[in-house]
Amino acid sequence: NSSGKVGIGLDPSMGMLNIKTTGTFTTAFTDANGTGISMYSTDTAGSGKWGPAITWGALGSVNSHQAAIASVQTGSDANQVGLSMFTHNSTTGSAAMTEAIRISHAGNVGIGTTSPNGALHVVQDLWLEGTSPKITFETNAGSRANWQLAAQTYNSNALQIGLGSNDDDASNDTFAAKFSVFNNGRIGINNTSPDEYLHVGGNVKATAFIGSGSQLTGIAP
């Protein structure tokens, strides 16, 4: 239109590019319905090679690439395609972008790495924020226990390891702290209110003790 807006399948009324489709997206190899934007490349295939991309430039500049999302071949076969996400950390506009996130063809997500070895592979620090941040380990077999690493969740001022149920749905579990470290330096094992630097709620078995034991009390001869 006269404002420079482009409409595909409809009259442009909102953004600079407006697209309307009538079909439903499918995961098929070919999409005859034309329900999205498809980009292809005739470049030679190869593991680690990037394909078509969408790029974004810096504010107030033209013909610059400061962020992008690109397809990438992440395996030996050309059909093994993932995604790469790029950012621009430098204050020098002419500096190249760096890959910040990669999603492999297997669905593994890498942050700070282009070769993620698990569902989530993070290089450098991982920061969790919240009133009671936690990481839950859910098993996929009902005979195995679920676990949780939690801060400020079961008790205040404590980092704790909690034990859930033996099931494959940890969302319904009630976790109980088995190991607790408090901000005063005290540690509780099967005890969430340690009154000494190590407080064990149960028997202690050791192959040896170091020291004379002169300060030990309440021990039968």
C-alpha positions in Angstrom: 0.0 0.0 0.0 1.0 3.7 0.0 2.6 3.3 3.4 5.0 0.6 2.2 3.2 -2.2 4.1 3.0 -5.6 2.4 0.2 -8.0 2.6 0.2 -11.6 1.5 -3.2 -13.1 1.4 -4.8 -10.0 2.9 -4.7 -6.2 2.8 -1.9 -5.0 5.1 -3.2 -3.2 8.1 -0.8 -3.8 11.0 2.9 -4.5 10.6 5.2 -3.9 7.6 4.6 -7.6 6.5 1.2 -9.2 7.0 0.6 -12.8 6.0 -2.7 -14.7 6.1 -3.0 -18.4 5.5 -6.0 -20.7 5.2 -4.4 -24.1 5.9 -3.1 -25.7 9.1 0.6 -26.3 9.7 1.8 -29.8 9.5 5.1 -31.6 10.2 5.1 -33.3 6.8 8.2 -33.2 4.6 6.3 -31.0 2.1 3.6 -28.5 3.0 1.3 -28.2 0.0 -1.1 -25.9 1.9 1.4 -23.1 2.1 0.8 -22.3 5.7 4.0 -20.5 6.5 7.2 -18.9 5.3 9.6 -21.4 3.7 13.2 -20.7 3.1 15.6 -22.9 1.1 19.3 -22.9 0.1 21.1 -24.6 -2.7 24.5 -24.4 -0.9 26.4 -27.6 -0.5 25.4 -29.6 2.6 27.8 -30.2 5.5 27.7 -30.8 9.2 27.8 -27.4 11.0 26.9 -25.4 8.0 24.2 -22.7 8.4 21.2 -22.4 6.1 18.7 -19.7 5.5 18.3 -17.1 8.3 16.3 -14.3 9.6 18.4 -11.4 10.8 17.9 -8.2 12.8 20.0 -5.0 12.7 20.9 -2.5 15.3 18.5 0.4 15.9 19.1 3.4 13.8 21.3 1.5 11.3 20.8 -0.3 8.0 22.4 -3.3 6.4 23.7 -4.6 9.7 23.4 -8.0 11.4 23.3 -7.9 15.2 20.9 -10.8 15.9 19.8 -13.8 13.9 18.1 -17.2 13.8 19.4 -19.6 11.2 18.9 -23.3 10.3 22.0 -25.4 10.8 22.9 -28.9 9.8 23.7 -30.7 13.1 24.5 -34.2 11.8 26.2 -36.0 9.0 23.0 -36.2 6.9 21.6 -33.0 5.2 18.2 -33.8 6.6 19.4 -33.5 10.2 18.6 -29.8 10.7 18.5 -27.8 13.9 18.4 -24.1 14.8 21.1 -21.5 15.7 20.4 -18.3 17.5 22.9 -15.5 17.4 23.5 -12.3 19.4 25.9 -9.4 19.2 27.8 -8.8 22.4 30.4 -6.4 21.1 30.1 -2.6 21.1 31.9 -2.6 17.7 29.2 -2.7 15.1 31.4 -4.4 12.5 32.2 -7.3 14.9 30.7 -10.7 14.0 27.7 -12.1 15.8 28.3 -15.1 18.1 26.1 -18.2 18.4 24.4 -18.1 21.8 21.9 -21.0 21.6 21.8 -24.1 19.4 19.0 -26.6 19.1 20.2 -29.8 17.6 18.2 -32.1 15.3 17.8 -34.4 18.3 16.1 -31.6 20.2 19.0 -31.0 22.6 19.5 -27.3 23.6 22.9 -25.9 24.0 23.6 -22.5 25.7 27.2 -21.4 25.1 27.9 -24.6 23.2 27.3 -25.8 19.7 27.4 -29.5 20.7 24.8 -30.1 23.4 25.3 -33.5 25.0 21.9 -33.6 26.8 18.4 -32.1 26.7 19.9 -29.0 28.2 23.7 -28.3 28.1 24.9 -25.0 29.6 28.4 -23.7 29.5 29.3 -21.2 32.3 26.9 -20.3 35.1 23.3 -21.2 35.6 21.3 -18.7 37.6 18.0 -19.6 39.2 15.9 -16.8 40.8 12.8 -16.9 42.8 11.5 -17.0 46.4 12.1 -20.7 46.5 14.0 -21.9 43.4 14.4 -25.6 42.9 15.4 -28.3 40.5 13.3 -31.5 40.3 14.7 -34.8 39.1 11.7 -36.9 37.9 12.3 -40.5 37.0 10.4 -42.3 34.3 9.9 -45.5 36.2 7.5 -45.9 39.1 10.1 -48.0 41.1 12.6 -45.2 41.3 12.5 -42.2 43.6 12.1 -38.6 42.6 14.5 -36.0 44.1 14.6 -32.3 44.4 17.4 -29.7 45.0 15.7 -26.8 46.7 16.6 -23.4 48.3 14.3 -21.8 50.8 11.6 -24.4 50.0 11.2 -26.8 52.9 12.9 -24.6 55.5 14.0 -21.0 55.5 17.7 -20.1 55.0 18.5 -23.6 53.8 19.7 -25.5 50.7 18.3 -29.0 50.8 18.0 -32.2 49.0 14.5 -33.6 49.2 13.1 -37.1 48.5 9.8 -37.6 46.8 7.8 -40.6 45.9 8.6 -43.7 43.8 6.5 -42.7 40.7 6.8 -41.2 37.3 5.0 -37.9 38.1 6.9 -35.7 40.5 4.4 -32.9 40.2 2.2 -34.6 42.7 5.0 -35.6 45.2 5.5 -34.2 48.6 9.2 -33.9 49.1 10.9 -34.4 52.5 14.3 -32.9 53.2 17.0 -35.6 53.7 20.1 -33.4 53.6 20.1 -29.7 54.7 22.7 -27.0 54.8 21.7 -23.8 56.7 23.1 -20.3 56.4 24.7 -20.7 59.9 26.9 -23.5 58.6 25.0 -26.3 60.3 24.2 -29.5 58.4 21.4 -31.8 59.1 21.1 -35.3 57.8 17.5 -36.6 58.3 17.2 -33.5 60.6 15.8 -30.1 59.5 16.7 -28.3 62.8 20.4 -29.1 63.5 21.6 -27.6 66.8 25.3 -28.4 66.0 27.4 -28.2 62.9 26.6 -31.8 62.1 23.3 -33.3 63.4 22.4 -36.7 62.2 18.9 -38.1 62.8 20.0 -41.7 63.0 23.0 -43.9 63.5 26.4 -43.0 62.2 28.7 -45.7 60.8 32.4 -45.0 60.0 35.5 -47.1 59.3 37.7 -44.8 61.5 37.7 -41.5 63.4 40.7 -39.1 63.5 41.6 -37.4 66.8 41.9 -38.4 70.4 38.1 -38.1 71.0 38.8 -36.2 74.3 35.8 -33.9 73.7 33.3 -36.7 73.1 30.6 -37.1 75.7 27.8 -39.6 76.3 29.8 -42.5 75.0 29.6 -45.8 76.8 33.0 -47.3 77.6 
